[in-house]
Amino acid sequence: MKQFLIVLSLFATFTALSQTKSIKNSPPLSEANPETVGMSEERLSFIDDAVMESIEKKEIPGAVALVARKGKIVYYKAFGMADREAKRTLKKDDIFRIASQTKAITSTAVMMLWEEGKFRLDDPISKYIPEFKDPMVLDSLIEKDSSFVATKANKEISIRHLITHTSGIGYGFIDGDERFKKIYTKAGIIDGFTTDNVTIGENIRKLAKLPLHHNPGEKFTYSEGIDVLGYFIEIISGMPLDEFFKTRIFEPLDMEDTWFYLPKSKHKRLVTLQTLKDGQWETYPASDVYDPNYPITGAKAFFSGGAGLSSTAKDYATFLQMYLNQGELNGIRLLSRTTVQFMMANQIGDLWGDSGNFHGLAFGVNGQKGQDKGGEGSMGSFWWGGYFNTMYWADPEEEVIGILMKQTMDVKEDNSGWKFRQVVGQAIDD
């Protein structure tokens, strides 16, 4: 009993320290007239036209769109169907599988622990997960049994490599190299989420024994590295990842609709994943990599730091508003302004070539050329999206957030994303 009380006391102390009050006290997001924050209501209506055009062309069955500026929601609408077969229309507070939008939240958690002095970004991950010691780079695949030949990498994988997708780790079913798909399948690696009774620790320890695409730091290879960091968070914090997210991020920000596995009271708000077949929207079928029952049923034991969360447009806008506020919201500081500043700096050099953009420590970020292309926001705007066709960006200079939530797979053409981002920018009127 005494030992239990000590553990409980330590947990309470840890949680209290992590949720520090801020000198600043930015209010939660609330709705306001667009003109009060320099946005044109008439021009924001162009979003209606863009989204409805995509619905009419059957590029999407529906969407929820949200625009905020200077901490005020100035546009928030739902269009179309959440489930055409069930004839359920979309509502603004419906819940979407956000897949890779989970990555920014996991990266935020990593940096919160970094701020507490728990580790250095250039520490080798093998210091905390020993199975990653002495990584190997793939030379060749033996086709007959999906075994492989590999050579020792020229350096260890660091935490910075993992958070910037430069570790060389692959991504299984969405990997651009067919050899890695076969290697990961043979090893039984879970690439995103599962309803099976598996933990991220079990999955990551298997992943650690597999070869890399390249030596760490040499290239940008979109990877399962953020899932590795989900397990790393559990090791460093001593908490399951879902509990860490809930107590350290979601509760302080009042993100009540963001979960790995939805409580029963929220099941009916989950949007159906849909695909277009013979000109009609249908429920996307189960496959080897997707279970339509996620995140409602199953063992509810696997917390994918790279792809596992579901959320709403408003919850995710709240998370982004914390970043626009330089790490603070509701009088709670999750990250220091100084930390947010270097998280938005170029962490990958010229690995994205001449794109005009770069990767920081949680997001893709616009450089000067990215801004000058037009339609993508100011220099310093940060962004990402999810496997099931969700997307977001935030523009610190203009203090604008844009969220477009959709839930589709295997759609040949969808122009709603770039149109939405483009028409939001032209609605600024100050």
C-alpha positions in Angstrom: 0.0 0.0 0.0 2.8 2.4 0.9 4.5 1.7 -2.4 1.3 2.4 -4.3 0.9 5.7 -2.5 4.4 6.7 -3.4 3.8 5.9 -7.1 0.5 7.8 -7.0 2.3 10.8 -5.4 5.0 10.8 -8.0 2.4 10.5 -10.8 0.5 13.5 -9.4 3.7 15.5 -9.0 4.7 14.7 -12.6 1.3 15.6 -14.0 1.2 18.9 -12.0 4.7 19.9 -13.2 3.8 19.1 -16.9 0.7 21.4 -16.8 2.3 24.6 -15.9 0.4 27.8 -15.7 1.4 30.6 -18.1 1.7 34.3 -17.6 -0.3 34.5 -20.8 -3.9 33.4 -20.7 -5.2 33.1 -24.3 -8.9 32.2 -24.4 -10.2 29.1 -26.1 -11.3 29.2 -29.7 -14.8 30.8 -30.0 -16.9 31.9 -33.0 -17.0 35.5 -34.1 -18.1 37.7 -37.0 -15.4 37.5 -39.7 -15.1 41.3 -40.0 -14.0 41.6 -36.4 -10.7 39.8 -37.3 -10.2 41.1 -40.8 -11.9 38.5 -42.8 -14.5 39.0 -45.5 -17.7 37.0 -44.9 -18.6 37.4 -48.6 -15.2 36.0 -49.7 -15.3 33.2 -47.2 -18.5 32.0 -49.0 -16.2 31.0 -51.9 -15.4 28.0 -49.7 -19.1 26.9 -50.0 -18.7 26.9 -53.8 -15.4 25.0 -53.8 -16.6 22.3 -51.5 -20.0 21.9 -53.2 -18.3 21.6 -56.6 -16.2 18.7 -55.3 -19.3 17.0 -53.9 -21.2 17.5 -57.2 -18.3 16.1 -59.2 -18.2 13.1 -56.8 -14.6 13.9 -55.7 -15.8 13.7 -52.1 -19.1 12.7 -50.4 -18.8 15.5 -47.9 -16.5 17.6 -45.7 -16.3 19.7 -42.6 -14.4 23.0 -43.1 -13.2 25.3 -40.4 -11.3 28.7 -40.6 -10.1 30.6 -37.6 -8.2 33.9 -37.4 -6.7 35.6 -34.4 -8.2 33.0 -32.1 -11.7 33.3 -33.5 -13.6 30.8 -35.6 -15.0 32.7 -38.6 -16.1 29.8 -40.8 -17.4 26.4 -39.6 -19.6 24.3 -41.8 -20.5 20.8 -42.7 -21.4 19.6 -46.2 -22.7 16.4 -47.7 -22.8 12.9 -46.2 -21.1 11.2 -43.3 -22.5 7.9 -44.6 -24.4 7.8 -47.9 -25.6 4.2 -47.5 -27.1 5.1 -44.1 -28.3 8.5 -45.4 -26.5 10.3 -42.5 -25.6 13.9 -43.2 -22.4 15.3 -41.9 -22.4 17.5 -38.8 -19.8 20.0 -37.7 -18.8 18.1 -34.6 -18.5 14.7 -36.4 -15.4 12.7 -35.7 -12.8 11.7 -38.3 -9.9 9.3 -38.3 -7.0 11.7 -38.7 -4.2 9.1 -39.3 -1.0 11.0 -39.9 -2.3 14.2 -38.3 -1.5 12.2 -35.1 2.2 12.7 -35.9 2.3 16.4 -34.9 0.7 15.5 -31.5 3.2 12.8 -30.9 6.1 15.2 -31.8 4.6 17.8 -29.5 4.7 15.2 -26.6 8.3 14.4 -27.4 9.3 18.1 -27.2 7.4 18.5 -23.9 9.6 15.8 -22.4 12.6 17.3 -24.1 11.8 20.6 -22.3 12.0 18.7 -19.0 15.6 17.6 -19.7 14.8 14.0 -20.1 17.0 13.5 -23.2 18.9 15.3 -26.0 17.5 15.3 -29.6 20.8 13.8 -30.9 20.8 10.9 -28.4 20.8 7.5 -30.1 17.3 5.9 -29.7 19.2 2.7 -28.7 20.0 4.4 -25.4 16.3 4.0 -24.6 15.2 1.1 -26.8 18.3 -1.2 -26.9 16.9 -3.3 -29.9 17.9 -0.4 -32.2 21.6 -0.8 -31.4 23.8 -1.3 -34.5 21.2 -0.6 -37.3 21.6 -2.2 -40.7 20.9 -0.8 -44.2 19.2 -3.0 -46.8 21.4 -4.4 -49.6 19.0 -6.8 -51.2 15.9 -8.8 -50.8 15.8 -12.6 -51.2 12.5 -13.0 -53.1 11.8 -16.6 -52.3 11.3 -16.0 -48.6 11.4 -12.2 -48.1 14.6 -12.5 -46.1 17.3 -9.9 -46.7 21.0 -9.0 -46.9 22.1 -5.9 -45.1 25.2 -3.9 -44.1 25.9 -2.1 -40.9 24.8 1.6 -41.0 27.4 4.3 -40.6 25.8 5.8 -37.5 23.1 5.2 -34.9 19.5 6.4 -35.3 18.9 9.5 -33.2 15.7 11.0 -31.8 16.1 13.9 -34.2 16.3 11.4 -37.2 13.1 9.8 -36.1 11.1 13.1 -35.6 12.3 14.4 -39.0 11.8 11.2 -41.1 15.5 10.9 -41.8 16.1 7.7 -39.8 15.9 5.4 -42.9 13.1 3.3 -41.3 10.4 2.3 -43.8 6.6 2.4 -43.7 5.3 -1.1 -44.8 2.1 -1.0 -46.8 2.6 2.7 -47.9 6.3 2.3 -48.5 7.6 3.4 -52.0 10.0 0.4 -52.0 8.2 -2.9 -52.6 11.0 -4.8 -50.9 10.2 -3.1 -47.6 6.5 -4.0 -47.9 7.5 -7.7 -48.2 10.0 -7.5 -45.3 7.5 -5.7 -43.0 4.7 -8.1 -43.9 6.9 -11.2 -43.1 7.9 -9.7 -39.8 4.3 -8.9 -38.9 4.8 -5.2 -38.5 1.7 -3.1 -37.8 2.0 0.1 -40.0 -0.8 2.2 -38.6 -3.4 0.7 -36.3 -5.1 -2.5 -35.4 -8.0 -4.0 -33.4 -5.8 -6.9 -32.4 -4.4 -7.3 -28.9 -0.9 -5.9 -29.6 1.1 -3.1 -27.9 3.3 -0.6 -29.6 6.2 -1.8 -27.6 5.9 -5.3 -29.1 5.6 -3.9 -32.6 8.5 -1.4 -32.3 10.9 -4.0 -30.8 10.3 -6.2 -33.9 10.7 -3.2 -36.2 14.0 -2.4 -34.6 15.5 -5.6 -36.0 14.7 -4.8 -39.6 16.9 -3.0 -42.2 16.8 0.7 -43.1 16.4 2.3 -46.5 19.6 4.3 -46.0 22.1 5.5 -43.4 20.4 7.8 -40.8 20.4 11.4 -41.8 21.1 10.9 -45.5 17.6 11.2 -47.0 14.0 12.1 -46.1 12.0 8.8 -46.1 8.5 9.1 -44.7 8.4 6.4 -42.1 7.1 4.7 -39.0 9.7 6.6 -37.0 6.9 8.6 -35.2 5.5 5.3 -34.0 8.9 4.5 -32.5 8.7 7.8 -30.7 5.2 6.9 -29.3 6.9 3.9 -27.6 9.8 6.2 -26.6 7.3 8.5 -24.8 5.9 5.6 -22.9 9.4 4.6 -21.7 10.5 8.2 -20.8 7.2 9.2 -19.1 6.3 5.8 -17.5 2.8 6.3 -18.9 0.8 4.5 -21.7 0.7 6.8 -24.7 -3.0 7.3 -24.6 -2.9 8.4 -20.9 0.0 10.8 -21.6 -1.9 12.4 -24.5 -5.0 12.7 -22.4 -3.5 14.2 -19.2 -0.7 16.2 -20.8 -2.3 17.6 -24.0 -6.0 16.9 -24.5 -7.3 17.8 -21.1 -5.3 21.0 -20.7 -6.5 22.1 -24.2 -10.1 20.9 -23.6 -9.8 18.5 -26.7 -12.7 16.3 -25.5 -13.2 14.6 -28.9 -9.7 13.4 -29.6 -9.0 9.7 -28.8 -7.2 6.6 -29.9 -10.4 4.6 -29.2 -13.7 6.4 -29.0 -15.9 6.1 -25.9 -19.3 4.5 -26.6 -21.0 7.9 -26.2 -19.1 9.1 -29.3 -19.5 6.1 -31.6 -22.4 7.6 -33.6 -20.3 10.6 -34.5 -17.6 8.7 -36.3 -17.7 9.4 -40.0 -17.7 6.4 -42.3 -14.7 5.9 -44.5 -16.1 5.9 -48.1 -15.0 5.1 -51.6 -16.5 5.7 -55.0 -17.7 2.5 -56.8 -19.8 2.6 -60.0 -20.6 6.2 -59.5 -21.9 5.8 -55.9 -20.3 6.3 -52.5 -19.9 3.1 -50.5 -18.4 2.0 -47.2 -14.7 1.2 -47.8 -14.3 -2.5 -47.2 -12.0 -4.2 -44.7 -8.5 -5.1 -46.0 -5.2 -6.4 -44.7 -4.2 -2.9 -43.7 -7.6 -1.4 -42.7 -10.2 -2.5 -40.2 -13.5 -0.4 -40.6 -14.2 -1.1 -36.9 -11.2 1.0 -35.8 -11.4 3.0 -33.5 -14.6 1.6 -32.0 -14.1 -2.1 -31.4 -11.2 -4.5 -30.8 -8.6 -5.0 -28.1 -8.0 -1.2 -27.8 -4.4 -1.9 -26.8 -2.4 -0.4 -29.7 -1.6 3.3 -29.6 -0.1 4.3 -32.9 1.9 7.6 -32.4 2.0 7.9 -36.2 -1.6 7.3 -37.2 -3.9 6.2 -34.5 -6.0 9.2 -33.4 -9.5 10.3 -34.3 -10.6 13.9 -33.8 -12.9 16.8 -34.9 -12.2 19.9 -36.9 -12.5 22.1 -33.8 -10.3 19.9 -31.6 -7.5 20.0 -34.1 -7.9 23.7 -34.7 -7.5 24.1 -30.9 -4.3 22.1 -31.0 -3.0 24.4 -33.8 -4.1 27.5 -32.0 -1.8 26.5 -29.1 1.1 26.7 -31.6 0.0 30.0 -33.0 0.0 31.2 -29.4 3.6 30.1 -29.2 2.9 27.1 -27.0 0.1 28.3 -24.7 -3.7 28.1 -24.5 -6.3 28.4 -21.7 -3.6 29.8 -19.5 -1.7 26.5 -19.7 1.7 26.4 -21.3 2.6 23.1 -23.1 5.7 24.4 -24.9 7.9 27.4 -24.5 7.9 30.1 -27.1 11.6 29.4 -27.7 10.9 25.7 -28.3 8.2 26.4 -30.8 10.6 28.8 -32.6 13.2 26.1 -33.3 10.6 23.4 -34.0 9.6 25.5 -37.0 13.2 25.8 -38.2 14.6 23.8 -41.1 15.7 20.5 -39.6 16.5 18.6 -42.8 18.7 21.0 -44.8 18.2 20.6 -48.6 16.7 17.0 -48.4 13.4 18.4 -49.9 15.4 19.8 -52.9 13.9 22.7 -54.7 10.4 22.4 -53.2 10.6 25.7 -51.4 9.5 24.1 -48.2 11.2 22.0 -45.4 10.5 19.8 -42.4 10.8 21.1 -38.8 10.3 19.0 -35.7 6.6 18.4 -36.1 5.3 19.8 -39.4 6.1 20.7 -43.0 6.9 24.4 -43.1 6.8 27.0 -46.0 10.0 28.6 -47.0 10.3 31.8 -49.0 9.8 29.9 -52.3 6.8 28.1 -50.9 5.2 31.4 -50.0 6.0 32.9 -53.4 4.3 30.1 -55.3 1.0 31.4 -54.0 -2.0 29.7 -52.5 -0.1 28.1 -49.7 0.1 30.8 -47.1 2.9 32.9 -45.8 6.5 31.9 -45.1 6.5 30.0 -41.9 3.1 28.4 -42.4 3.0 24.8 -41.2 0.9 21.9 -42.4 0.3 18.2 -42.9 -2.5 15.8 -43.6 -3.8 12.3 -43.0 -4.1 9.0 -45.0 -7.9 9.2 -45.1 -7.9 12.7 -46.8 -7.9 15.1 -43.8 -5.7 18.2 -44.0 -4.7 21.3 -42.1 -2.4 24.3 -42.1 -1.7 27.3 -39.9 -0.2 30.6 -40.9 1.6 32.4 -38.0 2.0 35.7 -39.9 -1.6 36.0 -40.8 -2.8 34.2 -37.6 -5.0 31.9 -39.8 -5.9 28.2 -39.3 -7.6 26.1 -42.0 -9.0 22.6 -41.4 -10.7 20.4 -44.0 -11.9 17.1 -42.8 -12.9 14.4 -45.3 -12.9 10.6 -45.0 -12.3 8.8 -48.3 -10.0 6.2 -49.9 -9.1 5.2 -53.5 -10.6 8.4 -55.0 -9.0 9.2 -58.4 -9.3 13.0 -58.2 -10.0 15.4 -55.4 -9.4 19.1 -55.9 -11.1 20.3 -52.7 -7.9 20.5 -50.7 -5.9 23.0 -52.8 -9.0 25.0 -53.6 -9.9 25.3 -49.9 -6.4 26.5 -49.0 -6.4 29.0 -51.9 -9.8 30.6 -51.2 -9.1 31.0 -47.5 -6.1 33.1 -48.2 -8.1 35.5 -50.5 -10.7 36.1 -47.8 -8.2 38.1 -45.7 -9.5 41.7 -45.8 -7.5 44.0 -43.5 
